[in-house]
Amino acid sequence: MKNLIGKITKLAMIPIITGSLNGCNLDYSKQEQSEILYERGKVITTLYNKKHSSSDMGVGMTSGGDLAITSTSVTIPETWGAVFRCEHENKFPIMGKDEKYKKLWEKLDEGDSVKISYKENYEVEYSGETKAVISKKLIDYDFIDAEKILKGEGKWQTKQKIDWKQWLPVYGVYQIYKDAKEDKPGVVDGIPGAKFAGSAFYQAVSVFGAGVGLYALAEKLF
């Protein structure tokens, strides 16, 4: 009898275990963020709302059937922001009550050209069995900052400093390429569309000059 009960118990556990294993292979989804992205844009207008209070009156009725007048008051905090138009001609507002929005409002003016930094938020669905991506849907953006682009002496310049490693022979080619990909300022920003090509030419001349110098030195020494 005990053996029969044991066999029945084991048989009953099989669908439970199988169900648990199948549950481990279910598809699942989670939210993910991109790396920091950059895009040029323009300030359409700046936004500012002063702190103020708003009150409203209402008429109700008590449980005894009498009329009652109610009053509600809401305090609206001080807010700052700006409206941008990006390279793809999309217009969007950024506004809030935190200190970062105030700093944004203080440094930007209507008509300014800016470099916008942001992240993309995705809803990514994965296969429970292979862990491969089934689908990836863009759901939102996270605004980070906007840096004013200054126009002067025929070149577009930003407040960001050029990385000194761009001037290094040979390695500078990689640094220029890396910074150009992240839309950071480069040593040849004054030549539209020629960030990498201009740097490569500069580096080639540098390497050639160094080679000639070493050859001349070797001839004198040996």
C-alpha positions in Angstrom: 0.0 0.0 0.0 2.8 2.4 0.9 4.5 1.6 -2.4 1.3 2.4 -4.3 0.9 5.8 -2.5 4.5 6.6 -3.3 4.1 5.9 -7.0 0.9 7.9 -7.2 2.7 10.8 -5.4 5.6 10.7 -7.9 3.3 10.6 -10.9 1.4 13.6 -9.5 4.7 15.6 -9.2 5.6 15.1 -13.0 3.1 17.7 -14.4 4.1 20.1 -11.6 7.8 19.9 -12.4 7.0 20.0 -16.2 4.9 23.1 -15.7 7.7 24.8 -13.7 10.2 24.0 -16.4 7.9 25.4 -19.1 7.4 28.5 -17.0 11.2 29.1 -17.1 11.0 29.3 -20.9 8.2 31.9 -21.1 9.0 35.0 -23.2 9.6 38.1 -21.1 10.1 41.8 -21.6 11.9 44.6 -19.9 12.7 48.2 -20.3 16.2 49.2 -21.5 18.0 52.5 -22.2 20.3 53.5 -25.0 23.7 55.1 -24.5 23.8 58.9 -24.5 22.8 60.2 -27.9 23.3 63.7 -29.4 21.4 65.7 -31.9 21.5 69.3 -33.0 18.5 71.6 -32.6 17.2 75.1 -32.1 15.5 76.9 -29.2 12.0 78.0 -30.4 11.2 79.7 -27.1 11.9 79.6 -23.4 9.2 78.9 -20.8 8.7 80.3 -17.3 5.8 80.1 -14.9 5.8 82.0 -11.7 4.7 80.3 -8.5 1.1 81.0 -7.8 -2.0 79.7 -6.0 -5.3 78.8 -7.5 -8.6 78.4 -5.6 -12.0 77.1 -6.6 -15.4 77.2 -5.0 -17.9 74.5 -5.1 -21.4 73.7 -3.9 -22.3 70.4 -2.3 -24.9 68.9 0.0 -24.4 67.6 3.5 -25.8 64.2 4.7 -28.6 66.1 6.4 -29.7 67.6 3.0 -28.3 71.1 3.6 -26.4 73.0 1.0 -22.6 73.4 1.7 -20.0 75.6 0.0 -16.6 74.1 -0.3 -13.3 75.8 -1.2 -10.1 74.2 -2.6 -6.7 75.8 -3.0 -3.8 74.5 -5.1 -0.3 75.9 -5.2 1.5 75.8 -8.6 5.3 75.7 -8.1 7.7 77.9 -10.1 8.8 76.2 -13.3 11.3 76.7 -16.1 11.9 75.2 -19.5 12.3 75.6 -23.3 10.8 74.4 -26.5 13.2 72.8 -29.0 13.0 71.9 -32.7 15.4 69.0 -33.5 17.1 68.1 -36.8 14.1 65.9 -37.8 11.8 69.0 -37.5 10.1 67.6 -34.4 9.2 70.2 -31.8 9.1 69.3 -28.1 9.0 71.1 -24.7 11.1 70.4 -21.7 9.9 71.9 -18.4 10.1 71.3 -14.7 10.5 72.7 -11.2 14.0 71.2 -10.4 17.2 73.2 -10.4 18.4 71.6 -13.7 15.4 73.2 -15.5 16.2 76.6 -14.0 19.8 76.3 -15.2 18.6 75.3 -18.6 16.3 78.3 -18.8 19.0 80.7 -17.6 21.7 79.6 -20.2 19.4 79.5 -23.3 17.7 82.1 -25.4 15.2 82.0 -28.2 16.9 81.2 -31.5 20.0 79.6 -30.0 21.5 76.6 -31.8 22.1 73.8 -29.4 23.4 70.2 -29.1 20.8 68.1 -27.3 21.9 65.0 -25.3 19.3 62.4 -24.5 18.6 58.7 -24.1 16.1 56.4 -25.8 13.9 54.1 -23.7 12.9 50.8 -25.2 10.5 48.0 -24.4 12.5 44.9 -25.3 10.9 41.4 -25.6 13.2 38.3 -25.2 12.7 34.7 -25.9 12.6 32.7 -22.7 14.2 29.7 -24.4 17.0 31.3 -26.4 17.3 34.8 -24.7 17.3 36.3 -28.2 15.5 39.6 -28.8 12.1 39.1 -30.4 11.1 42.8 -30.6 12.3 46.2 -29.6 9.9 49.1 -29.4 10.8 52.8 -28.7 8.5 54.1 -26.0 10.0 57.3 -24.7 13.0 59.7 -24.5 14.9 60.9 -21.5 16.2 64.5 -22.0 19.6 65.1 -20.4 20.8 68.5 -21.4 21.2 71.1 -24.2 24.6 72.9 -24.8 24.6 76.2 -26.6 26.6 76.2 -29.9 28.5 79.4 -30.4 29.2 80.8 -33.9 32.5 82.6 -34.2 35.4 83.2 -36.6 33.7 81.2 -39.3 33.6 78.0 -37.2 31.0 76.3 -35.1 32.3 75.9 -31.6 30.7 74.5 -28.4 31.5 75.1 -24.8 33.0 71.7 -24.7 36.7 71.5 -24.9 38.5 69.6 -27.6 40.1 66.4 -26.3 43.9 66.9 -26.3 44.4 63.3 -27.5 43.1 64.4 -30.9 46.4 66.1 -31.5 48.5 62.9 -30.9 50.1 61.5 -34.1 48.4 58.2 -35.2 46.3 57.7 -32.1 44.6 61.0 -32.8 42.9 59.5 -35.8 41.1 57.1 -33.5 40.2 59.8 -31.0 38.8 62.1 -33.7 36.7 59.2 -35.1 35.5 58.3 -31.5 34.6 61.9 -30.7 32.9 62.6 -34.1 30.7 59.5 -33.5 29.6 61.0 -30.2 29.2 64.4 -31.8 31.9 66.0 -29.7 34.0 68.9 -30.9 37.0 68.2 -33.1 40.1 69.9 -34.4 38.7 70.2 -37.9 35.1 71.2 -37.1 35.5 74.2 -39.4 35.4 71.8 -42.4 31.8 70.6 -42.7 31.6 66.8 -43.1 35.3 66.4 -42.9 36.0 65.6 -39.3 37.6 62.3 -39.8 39.1 63.0 -43.3 40.7 66.2 -42.1 42.2 64.5 -39.1 43.5 61.6 -41.2 45.2 64.1 -43.5 46.7 66.0 -40.5 47.9 62.7 -39.0 49.4 61.5 -42.3 51.4 64.7 -42.6 52.5 64.3 -39.0 53.7 60.7 -39.5 55.4 61.6 -42.8 57.2 64.5 -41.2 58.3 62.3 -38.3 59.5 59.6 -40.7 61.6 62.1 -42.7 63.1 63.4 -39.6 64.0 60.0 -38.3 65.5 59.0 -41.6 67.7 62.1 -41.7 68.8 61.5 -38.1 69.7 57.9 -38.9 71.8 59.0 -41.9 73.8 61.4 -39.7 74.3 58.8 -37.0 75.2 55.8 -39.1 
